[in-house]
Amino acid sequence: MEDLADNVKVDPATFVEVGIPSWHINGHGENCKTFCLSCMDGIGRTCGEEVETTWAQTNVLGTSVREMGPGACHETLNDQWCGGNFWKIIGFRMSSLLS
């Protein structure tokens, strides 16, 4: 966090609460509905479907990971998502350098 530009740093005192996006919640049980973004206090209108678009990017891995054991499957998907997050962070850094 220290290496990021001031305009993209998050104050360490910031409280972050997680929620489940509206479409994704349908795959969860009734007890999870309290974590639905649409039902949480203080949440504005949001798409909140980053979860779905992230999963969509891994669809091409389906033919490979279905043949893997649980550990290899987990590591492959984790590598895919970490790589995507890496490029997002690089994009943050590049946009902060350009502004």
N, C-alpha and C positions, 0 to 999 in steps of 0.2 A: 504494500500500500504506500510505503514511503516514496517509492520511485515514480508513482503516478503524478501527473500534473494536478495542481490544486483544484482545477475545475471538475475533476472526476473522482477526487478522494471522497470517501464517506467518513463522516464524523464518527469516531469510535464510540461515542455515547448514543449513537442511533440504535433504536430498538427495531428489530426486524421480526415480523410475524409471518409465518408461511401459511399458504392456503392452497387448496386444490382447484384448478381451473374448472369452469362450468361443464365443459364437455367431458373432461376426464373423470369427474366425480361419479358419472353414471356407472363406471366400472368398479366402484367401491360400495361398501355396505351402507346401510342407513346411519350407522354411528358416525360415519365420516362426513355426513351432510353439514355438520356444524363447522367444518373446515372449508366449505365451498366458498370461493371468492364472492359469489353472488349473495351469500347470506351473512357475510362478516360485516360488523359495524365499521363505518369509516371508509369503506371501499367504494371508490367511484366506478364509473363505467369503464370497463377494461376488457380487452380481448382475452388476455391471460392464457392464451393457448400455446405458449412457448413449449410446454411439455409435448403437445401433439406434433408440432413441427420438428422438434428434436427427434422424436420417435420416427417420424416419416423419413428422415434422413438416414436412418439405420435399416430401412426396409431392404436395401440392396444386400445387406449382410445376412439376411434370413437363410439363404441356401447354404451358407457356410456355418453359421452358428448352430443351426439345428442338428448338425452332425457332431458338434463338440460336446464335451462333458461340461458340467456346471461351472467349473473353475475357469476353463478356457473361454467359455461363452461370456462369463462375467468380465474377464480381463479384456476380451476383444471389444465388447460394448463399452466398457469403461475407457479404453484407449480411444475409441471413436468419439465419445462425448468430451473427453479431455482435450482431444485435438481440436474439436469445434470450439470449446471454451478458450483454448489458447489463441485461436485466430480471432475470436471476438475481442480478447484482451489486447492483442496486437492492434486491432482496429481502433480501440479506445485510445491507445498510445499514439497511433498515427494521427487520429483526428485531433487530439490535444496538441500535437506538435504543429498542426496546420492552422490552428486557431490562434 
